[in-house]
Each structure stands twice: as C-alpha cells, then as structure tokens.
Amino acid sequence: MRQLTPFFLIILLLTGSLAAENTPEDFFGNVDKFLSRNVSAGLVDYQGIANNSGQLDQLVKALAEIDLSQLSDPAVEKAFWINAYNILVIDAVVAGYPLKSPQDVGGFFDRNKHVVGGEEMTLNDLERKKLLDKFQDPRLHFVLVCAAVGCPQLVPNAYTPRALSRLIDERTRITLNNSFYVNVNKDAKSVGVSELFKWYKDEFTENGTSIIQYINQFRRMNIPEDYQVTYITYDWSLNDKAREKMSASGAAATENLQAYTPSTLLRRGQIEFKQFNNLYTQTAFFNGDGERQDQGSRSNFFTSINNFLVGISPRLNVGADLLFKAVRNDSEDSSPFATFKFASDNNSRVVLSHIGPKIKATPFASLSSFAVQTSLLLPLASDLDGSESDASPFVDFDDLQWWTQFFYDHSLNDKFLLYLESGLFFRFGSDFEDFYTPVKALVNYYPSGKWTFYFPLEFTPFWDVNPSEGNSIWSGYYGQVGAGLKYQLTPSVELESLYTNFLFGENQGAGQTFNLGFRLIR
C-alpha cells in the first residue's frame, strides 16, 4: 500500500488542480474574453459564434460543472448569475440560429432548461430565483440582456465582483439617459419609457416611488413628476450584428442588404434569388497586337443569369444557376437594344443555354469574409458555338464548364468597402478548349443605408490548354472598368444597374456592357 501512496497523491493533486480551474474567477475571465471578441455596440456576432462555437461551448460546460458552494460572497454570487444569464441567452440563440427574434423559439425563457452547477433551470428561473428575489435590486433589469433590441445593451465585458454595484449603476444611468428607452416629450408633457417599467412596475415602485421618481435618480436632467407616463413598444427583434445596425440613439435600423456582399453567406434557412441581366455590345475588337480594330458590324450578346441560393448552415450554402442567352449580329449603326426582339434567324439566336448546381462555403471559420463558390454548368442546347452550322451564330461554348470563384471583402470604414474576386473558369471538350482567370477589384461607397455606389476594375487573361507550335499559352486578355449603383427598394429587395467599358485587350472584343439586376433575400 505504501508504494501506491505517491500514485494516489498525484491523482489527488491532479484532481484538485482540475477542479480549481473551474472557479468563479476563471469564469469571469473567460466571459470577458468571449464578450470582448463577439459583442460590439450592443450587438452580438451570432453568426461568427455559430461558425466557431468552441469558446461558448466551454463557457456553458463550465456553468454546468461549477461548484455553487464557491459563491459564498454576495458580490461574487451576484456577478456570477448576471454573467450566467447573459451567456445562456447567447447559447440559446446560437442553438436555434438563424433567428429574427428570441420569441421565435418556443419556451425560450420559461420552458427550455439549462444546467448550472448541476441544477436545471429556465432563464426565467435564473432571473427570478437567483437574482431578483434574492437581491431585490431593480437595477438588475439594465444588465440582464434577453437578446432583443428592446433590451438594454449588452456590454463587451464581464461583470466582476470588484466594484459590481458601481458597474450596475453605470449601466442603469447609461440606459435611462438614452432616448430609445426613456423618451421625453416636453410639448405633450409626457415621457415614453421601456415596457420593462410596465412588466416590473412593482419592483420599481416598491417603496412608494413613482416610475418618474425612480428614473430621475439616474437622469442628468430630471423629468417633471407631473408628466404622463406612456410605454414604448418593446422591440423583440434579435440584437444580431449581422442583421441590425444601431443608430446613435440606440434604435435599431431595418435589416440592410448592403451587408450581403458576395463574400457573405446566407444564414440557415435563408433564401436568395438574384437575376442579373447583361447586354454586351461591340463594333470593334483588340487584335493580337492589342490594337483596336473596327469590325464593320455590331455584335450583341445578352445573358440573363438567374441565381438561386439557400443557406444550409452559417458556413455552407447550396443552389443552382440558370442561364438564358440571346445574340444578334447586325449593322454597325444598329441599336444594341434590338437584341431584345429575341429573333431567331441566320443572324440571331435565343436559347436557354445552361443549368448548373453550385456550392458556396467559408472554408476558414476565423475568416468569415472569405468565401469560395464552385459550380458546374451543363449545356441545355446543342451546337451553342455554331460550329455545326454556318447559319447558326455563336452563343456560348459547348459541353461542360466548371466555374470556381474566390470572394473576399474588407471594410475600409463606415462608408467604404473593398471587395476582391478571382476565379478559374475551365471549359471541357470544346474546340475552344481553354480557361481564363478573372481578377476583379471593386470599391463600394455607401452614402446611405439604401444606396450603394460601386466602381469595378477587372483584368482577365485567357490561357490555351493546347497551344499550337510557336504560340504562347497566354492566348489573350481584356481589361474593363465601370460604375454601378444599387438601391434597397424594400428590406428584402435590391435593384442594381451597372455600366462597363473594355479599355484594352488582346484577341478580345472592345465593347461595353449595360446591366440591370434584381435581388431578393428572405
């Protein structure tokens, strides 16, 4: 037995060491790191947390396993339960994400159970039994955040026992001096207050104090006590960084489609339909020496790209593309818009050309602004390249096409965003067997929440898979620039227009494009 004693001592020391790691102090420190990373201006990055939930999972596990007997000090106990409530609310949202509101989850507050220190409890149980009933402190309503915009804002740090009362007092003052929660109307001699004061009126007026008297304890400018009290309808929309923007007053703005760049994935269950109509027209081309040459006629190519995409998870979207094409070869002085006659003759053709499944994903959880999309385009019509008939104009390339694109965006400031795109487009089994690698850069300018101006620059080289003797693998290139704008017509619908011009090239057209787009996200 004496020989086993050191072994048991080691086991006891290790066990004690592991237990010591799950202390209230460790919990406060880990909560502080988690909130500082995922909370900004009262909004929570639920999408980012869902993409990488390891830190949250560890916090929830620590809550379940913590020894509640360590909460002997009232300040430690109070701080612990405040942080526990806020973390468990976030965990409940992430478990059902994407959501528009915590009310979308049945029993979010009053039926769904969470484990803390081995005890099962609902969020309402935690709020009422562990905090409000025990500590009799109405200020707690301004630090417990229920994941709604109407709630007082979540701060990007943990509540700690040290100077806890001062921290709670500070949040109470900030909230009650914010017109989103307390809105004084001097002309009407009334004050609109958060419905928190309606639901918990008995707590705020427990000592015979009126609601206005309670609020005035924390106001920089007192509200006359004879003002009529009305209640501001509670905003139950989710305090989600991906869906909401907070105004200076704290009020939430409508969801903005500007947030959905090509680098952004849809949330689970979300659907996007986009139609982008492109009319390319040329009366000249760039020859093999890069010189612009008149061609003595006008060539027009119209493409309607219909995209459908659905969110499977925060990091995976799937969908399909359907392409409709029309071409028209005409006299040099003809209108490019004559293409919309959609005629079918020796100089014109109209086809439903391709359909293609696609996958879009964010491969790196830590880099949510980078996305990859790959699709296979299957031809729906025969002889698209016109090689089988002299009377059939060129529409597109025959056989299978594989498109892979890489998207990345970077916010420069509140008004400007840089968007980068590159790709690999490969054609199989065609007489035009080659591939091209477009590189694009766009600067987006946001003058308001509804308007976006953007300025694209693109360079695309073409590569020959099987170059003939004496020829380079580099078979051609083009460069184009343009200007476009987008307008958010409704919270779900965006309209777009774009003009581009091909400024230089080699063995490519010297044309221009006119584009109109429509996008719906639900």
C-alpha positions in Angstrom: 0.0 0.0 0.0 2.8 2.4 0.8 4.1 2.0 -2.8 0.7 3.1 -4.1 0.6 6.2 -1.9 2.6 8.5 -4.2 0.3 7.4 -7.1 -2.8 8.4 -5.2 -1.2 11.6 -4.1 -0.6 12.5 -7.7 -4.2 11.7 -8.7 -5.5 13.8 -5.8 -3.2 16.7 -6.8 -4.3 16.5 -10.5 -8.0 16.3 -9.5 -7.6 19.2 -7.2 -5.8 21.2 -9.9 -8.5 20.5 -12.5 -11.3 21.4 -10.0 -9.5 24.6 -9.2 -9.6 25.6 -12.8 -13.4 25.9 -12.8 -13.7 28.8 -10.3 -15.9 31.9 -10.5 -12.7 34.0 -11.2 -11.8 31.8 -14.1 -15.4 32.0 -15.4 -15.4 35.8 -15.2 -12.1 36.0 -17.1 -13.3 33.7 -19.9 -16.6 35.5 -20.2 -14.7 38.8 -20.5 -12.6 37.4 -23.4 -15.7 35.9 -25.1 -17.8 39.1 -24.9 -14.9 41.4 -25.9 -14.5 39.3 -29.1 -18.1 38.9 -30.0 -20.0 42.0 -28.8 -19.8 45.5 -30.3 -22.2 48.5 -29.8 -24.6 46.2 -28.0 -24.8 43.8 -30.9 -23.8 40.1 -30.8 -22.0 38.4 -33.7 -24.2 35.3 -33.5 -23.1 34.2 -37.0 -19.4 34.3 -36.0 -20.1 32.4 -32.8 -22.1 29.7 -34.7 -19.2 29.4 -37.1 -16.8 28.8 -34.3 -18.6 27.9 -31.1 -15.7 26.3 -29.1 -15.3 29.2 -26.7 -19.1 29.4 -26.0 -19.3 25.6 -25.5 -16.5 25.8 -22.9 -18.4 28.5 -21.0 -21.6 26.5 -21.0 -19.7 23.4 -19.9 -18.1 25.4 -17.1 -21.5 26.6 -15.9 -22.9 23.1 -15.8 -20.0 21.8 -13.8 -19.2 24.7 -11.4 -19.4 24.1 -7.7 -22.1 26.6 -6.5 -20.7 26.4 -2.9 -17.9 28.7 -4.2 -20.5 31.5 -4.4 -20.3 32.4 -0.7 -19.6 36.1 -1.2 -22.7 38.1 -2.2 -20.9 40.2 -4.8 -19.3 37.0 -6.4 -22.7 35.3 -6.4 -24.5 38.3 -7.9 -21.8 38.8 -10.6 -21.8 35.1 -11.4 -25.6 34.9 -12.1 -25.6 38.1 -14.2 -22.9 36.7 -16.5 -24.5 33.2 -16.4 -27.8 34.7 -17.6 -26.3 36.6 -20.5 -24.1 33.7 -21.6 -27.0 31.2 -21.5 -29.2 33.6 -23.6 -26.5 33.8 -26.2 -26.2 30.0 -26.2 -29.9 29.6 -26.6 -29.9 31.9 -29.6 -27.0 30.2 -31.3 -28.7 26.8 -30.8 -31.6 27.9 -32.9 -29.7 30.4 -35.2 -30.6 32.0 -37.6 -33.5 33.7 -35.7 -35.2 37.0 -36.2 -36.2 37.1 -32.5 -35.8 35.1 -29.3 -39.5 34.8 -29.4 -39.2 32.6 -32.5 -38.1 29.8 -30.1 -40.9 28.2 -28.1 -40.2 28.2 -24.4 -37.1 30.3 -24.8 -37.5 31.9 -21.4 -39.9 29.8 -19.5 -39.7 26.2 -20.6 -36.3 25.4 -22.0 -33.9 24.2 -19.3 -30.2 25.0 -18.8 -27.8 23.4 -16.3 -25.8 25.5 -13.8 -23.9 23.7 -11.1 -25.8 20.5 -11.7 -29.2 22.3 -11.3 -31.7 22.5 -14.2 -33.4 25.9 -14.6 -35.1 28.1 -17.1 -33.9 31.6 -17.9 -36.9 32.9 -16.0 -36.0 30.7 -13.0 -32.4 32.1 -13.1 -33.5 35.7 -13.4 -36.2 35.5 -10.7 -34.9 33.0 -8.1 -31.2 33.6 -8.3 -31.2 37.4 -8.7 -34.4 39.4 -8.5 -36.0 37.7 -5.5 -32.7 37.3 -3.6 -31.1 40.7 -4.2 -34.2 42.9 -4.5 -32.3 45.3 -6.9 -34.3 46.7 -9.8 -31.1 47.9 -11.5 -30.5 44.3 -12.5 -33.1 44.8 -15.3 -30.5 47.0 -17.0 -27.7 44.4 -17.0 -29.7 41.3 -17.9 -29.9 41.1 -21.7 -32.6 39.0 -23.3 -31.2 39.0 -26.9 -33.7 41.6 -28.1 -33.0 45.1 -29.4 -35.5 46.5 -26.9 -33.3 45.2 -24.0 -30.6 47.4 -22.5 -27.4 46.9 -24.5 -25.0 44.0 -23.8 -21.6 45.3 -22.8 -18.4 43.7 -24.3 -17.0 42.7 -20.9 -17.9 40.6 -17.9 -19.5 41.9 -14.7 -17.0 41.2 -11.9 -17.4 41.3 -8.1 -15.0 44.2 -7.7 -17.0 47.4 -7.8 -20.0 45.5 -9.0 -22.6 48.0 -7.7 -20.8 50.8 -9.5 -20.8 48.9 -12.7 -24.5 48.1 -12.5 -25.2 51.8 -11.5 -23.2 52.9 -14.6 -25.3 50.7 -17.0 -28.5 51.9 -15.4 -27.5 55.6 -15.9 -26.5 55.0 -19.5 -29.8 53.2 -20.3 -32.1 55.7 -18.6 -30.4 58.7 -20.3 -30.9 57.1 -23.7 -34.0 58.3 -25.6 -34.5 54.8 -27.0 -35.5 53.7 -23.5 -36.7 57.0 -22.0 -38.1 59.5 -24.5 -39.3 62.8 -23.0 -41.8 64.9 -25.0 -41.9 68.4 -23.5 -44.7 69.6 -25.8 -47.0 66.8 -24.8 -45.8 66.8 -21.2 -45.3 63.0 -21.4 -42.5 60.5 -21.2 -42.3 57.2 -23.1 -40.5 54.5 -21.1 -39.4 51.0 -21.9 -42.0 48.3 -21.2 -39.6 47.0 -18.6 -41.2 49.6 -16.3 -44.7 48.1 -17.1 -43.8 44.5 -16.6 -41.8 45.1 -13.4 -43.7 48.1 -12.1 -44.0 46.7 -8.6 -40.2 46.4 -8.3 -39.5 50.0 -9.5 -42.3 51.5 -7.2 -41.8 49.2 -4.2 -41.2 51.9 -1.7 -43.9 54.2 -2.9 -41.7 55.8 -5.5 -43.2 56.6 -8.8 -41.7 55.4 -12.1 -40.6 59.0 -12.9 -39.0 59.4 -9.4 -37.1 56.1 -9.9 -35.8 57.2 -13.3 -34.8 60.7 -12.0 -32.4 59.1 -9.6 -30.2 58.3 -12.6 -31.0 61.1 -15.1 -28.8 64.0 -15.9 -31.9 66.1 -16.4 -34.9 65.4 -14.3 -38.3 64.7 -15.8 -41.2 66.7 -14.2 -43.1 64.4 -12.0 -46.5 65.5 -13.4 -45.6 64.2 -16.9 -47.8 61.4 -18.2 -46.1 58.0 -18.5 -46.6 56.0 -21.7 -44.8 52.8 -22.7 -42.6 52.3 -25.8 -43.4 49.1 -27.6 -40.7 46.6 -26.9 -38.6 45.7 -29.9 -38.2 41.9 -29.8 -36.0 41.7 -33.0 -32.7 40.0 -32.4 -29.7 42.1 -31.3 -27.8 40.5 -34.1 -24.7 42.1 -35.6 -25.4 40.5 -39.0 -28.9 41.8 -39.2 -29.1 45.1 -37.4 -27.4 48.4 -37.3 -27.7 50.6 -34.2 -28.3 54.3 -34.6 -26.6 56.8 -32.3 -29.8 56.9 -30.1 -29.7 53.1 -29.7 -32.6 52.4 -32.0 -32.3 49.5 -34.4 -32.4 50.1 -38.1 -34.1 47.8 -40.7 -32.0 44.9 -41.9 -29.7 46.2 -44.7 -29.0 44.2 -47.8 -25.7 46.1 -48.1 -24.3 43.6 -45.6 -24.8 40.8 -48.1 -21.7 41.1 -50.3 -20.7 38.1 -52.5 -18.3 37.1 -49.6 -21.2 36.8 -47.2 -23.1 33.5 -46.8 -26.8 33.3 -46.1 -28.0 32.2 -42.7 -29.6 28.7 -42.3 -33.0 28.6 -43.9 -32.4 32.0 -45.7 -33.1 32.2 -49.4 -31.6 34.4 -52.1 -32.9 34.8 -55.7 -30.9 37.1 -58.0 -31.4 37.9 -61.6 -28.5 39.7 -63.4 -29.1 40.8 -67.0 -26.0 41.7 -69.0 -26.0 43.1 -72.6 -22.6 43.2 -74.2 -22.2 45.0 -77.5 -19.2 45.7 -79.7 -18.3 47.3 -83.0 -14.6 46.8 -82.6 -12.0 44.3 -81.2 -8.4 44.2 -80.0 -6.2 42.3 -82.3 -3.2 40.1 -81.4 -1.0 43.2 -81.0 -3.5 44.9 -78.7 -4.6 47.4 -81.3 -8.2 48.4 -81.6 -9.8 47.5 -84.9 -13.2 48.3 -86.3 -15.1 45.2 -87.3 -17.6 46.8 -89.7 -20.6 45.4 -87.9 -22.2 45.2 -84.4 -22.2 42.0 -82.3 -24.6 41.8 -79.3 -24.7 39.2 -76.6 -27.4 39.2 -73.9 -27.2 36.9 -70.9 -29.7 36.6 -68.1 -28.2 34.8 -65.1 -30.7 33.5 -62.6 -29.2 32.5 -59.3 -30.9 30.6 -56.5 -29.2 30.0 -53.2 -30.3 28.6 -49.8 -28.5 28.7 -46.5 -27.8 25.2 -45.1 -25.6 26.4 -42.3 -23.7 29.6 -41.5 -20.7 28.2 -43.4 -22.5 26.3 -46.3 -24.9 27.5 -49.0 -26.2 25.4 -52.0 -28.1 26.5 -55.1 -28.3 26.5 -58.8 -27.8 28.8 -61.8 -30.0 29.0 -64.9 -28.7 31.0 -67.9 -30.8 32.4 -70.8 -28.9 33.9 -73.8 -29.7 35.8 -76.9 -27.3 37.0 -79.6 -27.7 39.3 -82.6 -25.3 40.3 -85.3 -26.3 43.5 -87.0 -25.1 46.6 -88.9 -22.6 48.8 -87.2 -25.1 51.7 -86.9 -27.9 49.5 -85.4 -29.1 49.7 -81.8 -27.7 47.1 -79.4 -31.2 47.0 -77.8 -32.6 45.4 -81.0 -31.3 42.2 -79.3 -34.5 42.3 -77.2 -36.6 41.5 -80.2 -35.4 37.9 -79.4 -35.5 36.9 -83.1 -34.2 33.5 -84.4 -32.7 33.6 -87.8 -29.2 33.4 -89.5 -28.0 36.4 -87.5 -29.9 35.9 -84.3 -30.5 33.1 -81.8 -32.3 32.7 -78.4 -31.7 29.7 -76.1 -32.0 28.5 -72.6 -28.3 27.7 -72.5 -27.1 26.2 -69.2 -28.1 25.0 -65.8 -25.7 24.4 -63.0 -25.6 23.2 -59.4 -23.3 25.2 -57.1 -21.9 25.2 -53.6 -20.7 28.2 -51.6 -18.8 27.9 -48.4 -16.5 29.7 -46.0 -13.6 27.3 -45.6 -12.0 29.1 -42.7 -14.1 29.7 -39.6 -11.7 32.5 -38.5 -12.0 34.3 -41.8 -15.8 34.8 -42.4 -15.2 37.5 -45.0 -13.6 34.9 -47.4 -15.8 32.6 -49.4 -15.4 30.0 -52.2 -18.1 29.2 -54.7 -17.9 26.4 -57.3 -20.4 25.4 -59.9 -20.8 23.1 -63.0 -22.6 24.5 -66.0 -24.4 21.8 -68.0 -25.5 22.9 -71.6 -29.2 22.7 -72.3 -29.0 23.4 -76.0 -26.9 21.8 -78.8 -24.3 23.5 -81.0 -24.0 26.6 -78.8 -20.8 27.5 -80.5 -22.3 27.3 -84.0 -19.6 25.0 -85.3 -22.1 22.6 -86.8 -23.9 25.1 -89.0 -22.8 28.2 -90.9 -26.2 29.6 -90.4 -26.1 29.4 -86.6 -24.3 32.3 -84.7 -22.1 31.7 -81.8 -23.9 31.8 -78.4 -21.6 30.1 -75.9 -19.2 27.2 -75.6 -20.4 23.7 -75.9 -20.1 21.0 -73.2 -19.4 21.3 -69.6 -18.0 24.4 -67.9 -16.5 24.5 -64.4 -16.5 27.8 -62.6 -14.7 28.4 -59.3 -14.7 31.8 -57.7 -13.0 33.2 -54.6 -14.6 36.2 -52.8 -13.1 38.5 -50.1 -14.1 41.8 -48.7 -12.6 44.3 -46.3 -14.3 47.2 -44.7 -12.2 50.4 -45.0 -14.5 52.5 -42.8 -18.3 53.1 -42.3 -18.7 54.4 -45.9 -16.2 52.3 -48.0 -15.7 48.6 -48.5 -13.1 46.9 -50.7 -14.2 43.8 -52.5 -11.9 41.4 -54.3 -12.7 38.4 -56.5 -10.7 35.9 -58.5 -11.6 32.7 -60.3 -10.9 29.8 -62.6 -13.2 29.2 -65.5 -12.5 26.0 -67.4 -14.2 24.6 -70.5 -14.2 20.9 -71.2 -14.4 19.1 -74.6 -14.9 22.1 -76.8 -13.0 23.2 -79.9 -12.4 26.4 -77.7 -10.7 24.3 -75.0 -9.1 26.8 -72.7 -9.6 28.5 -69.4 -9.5 32.0 -68.1 -8.7 33.5 -64.7 -10.5 36.8 -64.0 -9.3 39.1 -61.2 -11.6 41.9 -60.0 -11.5 44.7 -57.5 -14.4 46.9 -56.5 -14.8 49.8 -54.2 -18.2 50.1 -52.6 -19.4 53.5 -51.3 -22.4 53.7 -49.0 -23.8 57.3 -48.9 -26.9 55.9 -47.0 -28.5 52.7 -45.8 -30.4 52.4 -49.1 -27.9 53.5 -51.8 -24.6 51.8 -52.8 -22.2 53.1 -55.5 -19.5 50.8 -56.7 -16.6 51.0 -59.1 -15.3 47.8 -60.6 -12.0 47.1 -62.2 -11.3 43.8 -64.0 -8.4 42.1 -65.7 -9.0 38.7 -67.3 -6.2 36.7 -69.1 -7.1 33.7 -71.3 -4.9 30.6 -71.4 -4.7 27.9 -74.2 -4.6 24.4 -72.9 -3.0 23.0 -76.1 -1.2 25.9 -77.8 -0.1 25.3 -81.3 3.6 25.2 -82.1 5.2 28.6 -81.7 2.2 30.1 -79.8 2.1 31.1 -76.2 -0.1 29.5 -73.6 -1.3 33.1 -73.0 -3.9 33.4 -75.7 -5.4 36.8 -74.9 -6.7 39.2 -72.3 -9.0 42.1 -71.6 -9.4 44.9 -69.1 -12.6 46.7 -68.2 -13.7 49.4 -65.8 -17.2 50.6 -64.8 -19.6 52.3 -62.4 -22.7 50.9 -60.8 -25.3 51.6 -58.2 -27.7 49.6 -56.0 -30.9 50.7 -54.3 -32.6 48.9 -51.5 -36.2 49.1 -52.6 -37.6 47.2 -49.6 -35.9 45.4 -46.7 -35.9 42.2 -48.9 -35.5 43.6 -52.4 -32.5 45.3 -54.1 -32.2 46.8 -57.6 -28.9 47.2 -59.4 -27.6 48.9 -62.6 -24.0 48.8 -64.0 -22.1 50.1 -67.0 -18.7 48.9 -68.0 -16.2 49.6 -70.9 -13.5 47.4 -72.2 -10.4 49.7 -72.4 -7.7 47.4 -73.6 -7.1 43.8 -74.6 -5.6 41.3 -77.0 -7.6 38.9 -79.2 -10.7 40.0 -77.4 -13.7 42.3 -78.0 -13.5 46.1 -77.5 -17.1 46.6 -76.3 -19.2 47.8 -73.5 -21.9 46.4 -71.2 -25.3 47.5 -69.9 -26.5 45.7 -66.9 -29.6 45.5 -64.7 -30.1 43.3 -61.7 -32.7 42.3 -59.1 -32.1 40.5 -55.8 -34.4 39.1 -53.2 -33.3 37.8 -49.8 -35.8 36.3 -47.4 
